[in-house]
């Protein structure tokens, strides 16, 4: 079926890594922090709201704009499985719209699937039919190309990248539109219009989804939900709980219980 890896990079600010290479097609799902993937003439921002698509045979470099850890799930599927899920032949995979675009926004459903794979794998004993079905479900959602938008211009991509870097850097603080616009040197009206057109959601919703993505990762180890809520930039525990319930259909505490149970069930038995 393929290989699933949990890559975690320390918070050391790097201008650019040495050139790297993947012989295989991969689907990468960042879940913490932010990095920039430099491939060809493209500079692709990877954050918890994005899925990245790596074409086999391309060299690349990675940089970290901030001195903060980043982490991602890397799935290297069997080529036949990838072709089937991508509804393309193996020979046509380099021309698949997602691999040509290199990235797409991850919706809430895809985030939930990513978190399920991550939490299950934390138990160290995670294999067999259930694990394979879980990964295939994640890949199927990631490779849904029905809503792929045209690739924006290079200048627009740079603008979007700077905006995403600002959001990630100030995730735990109150953020005003004027602050983001000033940081990226654009008018508030132009920034909001461009961001919605490219990402398909308003800037504030993108920020909320970043905070929710971090919550999904942190909840299993969080004992104080009020502290977590404030650290994520929510105004209170009740605000956090309301937004989380609206997004995922359950409270943060209920999700924490189920995630802890999932991790415990995956641990080796004495």
C-alpha positions in Angstrom: 0.0 0.0 0.0 2.9 2.4 0.7 4.8 4.1 3.5 3.5 6.6 6.1 6.1 8.8 7.9 5.8 11.4 10.7 8.5 14.0 9.9 9.3 16.5 12.7 11.9 19.2 12.2 13.3 21.2 15.1 12.8 25.0 15.4 16.0 26.0 13.8 15.6 28.8 11.3 17.3 27.6 8.1 17.8 29.8 5.0 17.5 26.8 2.8 18.3 23.1 3.2 20.7 21.3 0.9 19.1 20.0 -2.3 17.0 16.9 -1.7 15.3 14.4 -4.0 12.4 12.0 -3.9 12.2 9.3 -6.5 8.6 8.6 -5.6 5.3 10.5 -5.8 4.3 11.6 -2.3 1.4 13.3 -0.6 2.5 15.5 2.3 0.2 16.8 5.0 1.7 19.4 7.3 0.1 19.6 10.7 2.3 21.9 12.8 4.2 25.1 12.0 5.2 26.4 8.6 7.9 25.8 6.0 8.5 26.8 2.4 9.1 24.1 -0.3 11.2 25.3 -3.1 10.8 23.1 -6.2 11.6 24.2 -9.7 10.6 27.9 -9.9 7.9 27.5 -7.3 8.0 28.5 -3.6 5.1 26.6 -1.9 4.1 27.4 1.6 3.3 24.4 3.8 1.1 24.9 6.8 -1.6 22.9 8.6 -4.2 24.1 6.1 -2.4 22.7 3.0 -1.7 19.4 1.3 1.5 19.2 -0.8 1.9 17.0 -3.8 5.5 15.8 -4.6 6.2 14.6 -8.1 8.7 11.8 -8.3 12.1 12.7 -9.8 12.1 16.4 -8.9 14.8 17.9 -6.7 13.8 20.4 -4.1 14.9 22.5 -1.1 13.1 23.5 2.2 13.4 26.6 4.2 11.9 27.7 7.6 11.0 31.4 7.7 10.5 31.2 11.5 12.5 29.6 14.3 9.7 27.2 15.1 9.2 23.5 14.8 7.3 22.1 11.8 5.9 18.6 11.3 4.1 16.8 8.6 2.8 13.4 7.6 4.4 12.1 4.5 2.5 9.4 2.6 4.4 7.5 -0.2 1.7 5.5 -1.8 2.1 2.4 -4.0 2.1 3.9 -7.6 -0.9 1.7 -8.7 -2.9 2.9 -5.7 -2.0 6.5 -6.3 -3.0 6.3 -9.9 -6.3 4.6 -9.1 -7.2 7.2 -6.4 -6.0 10.1 -8.6 -8.1 8.7 -11.5 -5.1 8.7 -13.8 -2.6 6.3 -15.4 0.8 6.0 -13.8 2.3 7.7 -16.9 -0.1 10.6 -16.5 0.5 11.3 -12.8 3.1 14.1 -13.5 0.3 15.9 -15.4 -2.4 15.4 -12.7 -3.8 18.9 -11.8 -2.9 18.5 -8.2 0.7 17.5 -8.9 1.1 20.3 -11.4 -0.4 22.8 -8.9 1.7 21.3 -6.1 -0.7 22.2 -3.3 -4.3 22.6 -2.3 -6.2 23.8 0.8 -7.2 21.0 3.2 -10.8 21.2 4.4 -12.0 20.3 7.8 -12.9 16.7 6.8 -9.4 16.2 5.5 -7.9 17.6 8.7 -9.9 15.2 10.8 -8.7 12.3 8.7 -5.1 13.5 9.0 -5.5 13.7 12.7 -6.9 10.2 12.9 -3.9 8.8 11.1 -1.5 10.8 13.3 -3.1 9.8 16.6 -3.4 6.2 15.7 0.2 6.0 14.6 1.3 7.6 18.0 0.5 4.2 19.6 3.4 2.6 17.8 1.4 -0.5 17.0 -0.7 0.5 14.0 -0.9 -1.9 11.1 -3.2 -4.2 9.3 -6.6 -3.7 7.6 -7.9 -0.8 9.7 -4.7 1.2 9.2 -4.6 0.6 5.5 -8.3 1.7 5.2 -7.6 4.8 7.2 -4.7 5.8 5.0 -6.6 5.1 1.8 -9.5 7.2 3.1 -7.0 10.1 3.8 -5.5 9.8 0.3 -8.8 9.7 -1.4 -9.8 12.9 0.3 -6.5 14.6 -0.4 -6.6 13.7 -4.1 -10.1 15.0 -4.7 -9.4 17.4 -7.6 -13.0 18.4 -8.3 -12.5 21.8 -6.6 -9.0 22.6 -7.8 -8.7 26.3 -8.7 -6.3 27.7 -11.4 -2.8 28.4 -10.3 -2.4 32.1 -9.4 0.4 34.3 -10.7 3.8 34.2 -9.1 3.3 37.6 -7.6 0.0 36.5 -6.1 1.6 33.4 -4.7 4.2 35.5 -3.0 1.6 37.7 -1.5 -0.3 34.7 -0.2 2.8 33.2 1.2 3.6 36.4 3.2 0.1 36.5 4.6 0.2 32.8 5.7 3.6 33.4 7.4 2.1 36.3 9.3 -0.9 34.3 10.4 1.3 31.4 11.6 3.7 33.7 13.5 0.8 35.4 15.3 -1.5 32.4 15.8 -1.9 32.9 19.5 -2.6 36.7 19.3 -5.5 38.8 18.3 -5.1 39.6 14.6 -6.5 42.6 12.8 -6.9 42.8 9.0 -4.9 46.1 8.9 -1.9 44.3 10.6 -1.9 41.6 8.0 -2.3 44.0 5.1 0.6 46.2 6.5 2.8 43.2 6.9 2.3 42.1 3.2 2.3 45.6 1.8 -1.2 45.4 0.3 -4.4 47.2 0.9 -7.0 45.5 3.1 -9.5 45.4 0.3 -7.0 43.9 -2.2 -5.7 41.3 0.3 -9.2 40.1 1.3 -10.3 39.8 -2.3 -7.2 38.0 -3.4 -7.1 35.6 -0.5 -10.7 34.6 -0.9 -10.3 34.1 -4.6 -7.1 31.9 -4.3 -7.9 29.9 -1.1 -11.7 29.8 -1.5 -12.3 31.0 2.1 -12.0 34.4 3.8 -8.8 35.3 5.7 -10.4 35.0 9.1 -11.7 31.5 8.3 -8.3 30.4 7.2 -6.9 31.7 10.5 -9.6 29.8 12.5 -8.9 26.6 10.6 -5.2 27.0 11.5 -6.1 27.3 15.1 -8.4 24.3 14.9 -5.7 22.2 13.2 -3.4 22.9 16.1 -6.1 22.1 18.6 -6.6 18.6 16.9 -2.9 17.9 17.5 -2.6 19.3 21.0 -5.9 18.1 22.6 -4.7 14.5 23.5 -2.0 15.9 25.7 -3.8 19.0 27.0 -5.0 18.9 30.6 -6.2 22.5 30.9 -8.5 23.4 28.0 -8.8 27.0 29.0 -5.0 27.4 28.7 -5.0 25.6 25.4 -7.9 27.9 24.1 -6.0 31.0 25.0 -2.7 29.7 23.6 -4.5 29.1 20.3 -5.8 32.6 20.1 -9.4 32.0 21.2 -10.9 34.6 23.6 -12.1 32.0 26.1 -12.8 28.3 26.7 -16.4 28.8 25.7 -15.4 30.5 22.4 -13.1 27.7 21.6 -15.7 25.0 22.5 -18.3 26.7 20.3 -16.1 27.0 17.3 -14.7 23.5 17.7 -18.2 22.0 18.0 -19.4 23.9 14.9 -16.5 22.5 12.9 -16.3 18.9 14.1 -19.7 18.2 15.7 -18.3 17.5 19.2 -16.8 19.4 22.1 -13.0 19.6 22.6 -13.3 17.5 25.8 -15.2 14.7 24.0 -12.6 14.8 21.1 -9.8 14.6 23.7 -11.3 11.5 25.3 -11.7 9.7 21.9 -8.2 10.7 20.8 -6.7 9.4 24.0 -8.6 6.2 23.7 -7.4 5.8 20.1 -3.8 6.3 21.2 -4.2 3.8 24.1 -5.7 1.2 21.8 -2.8 1.4 19.5 -0.2 0.8 22.2 1.5 -2.6 22.6 -0.1 -4.7 25.3 2.1 -6.0 28.1 
